[in-house]
Amino acid sequence: MVDTFDDFVEQLQSQIDEDTRQTYGEKVFQRWKNPRYLQVIADPHGYAKETGSCGDSIEMYLKFENGRVSDIGFQTDGCGTSLVCGSYAAQMAMGKTPAELTEIGGEDILTELGGLPPEDEHCAFLAVAALQSALEDYVSRRNKD
């Protein structure tokens, strides 16, 4: 009985993986399976949590050193596309100055991914909204000091 169930689960996962590759492409699939920067950072210099109209939330954590992003993390309670977009937003932000962060937009993530199905494009903009809000938090904190 266990072998039958295990075989079923393995077959189901294989089908999910293949459907995901077909719908989203290899680049999105690989990042979904191996997200980068999926971490909580203690004592961030900038933090934000944004919730999209779909109900997904993305949290973004920023640390700066010598005027550039030196560490970044994100968390999401959302779908796989939110996970992928959060990961790419974080990747695009690493090493950037605050001014350079303001230039990152949702379209940049969509371009990097080779596009997403229309119903998932909002995830790229949600990830950028979290990044920009974390930057605003960082600037606000600096201005208080």
Secondary structure, DSSP 8 states (H G I E B T S, - for coil): -HHHHHHHHHHHHHHHHHHHHHHH-HHHHHHHHS-SSB---SS-SEEEEEE-TTS-EEEEEEEEETTEEEEEEEEESS-HHHHHHHHHHHHHHTT--HHHHTT--HHHHHHHHT---GGGTHHHHHHHHHHHHHHHHHHHHHHH-
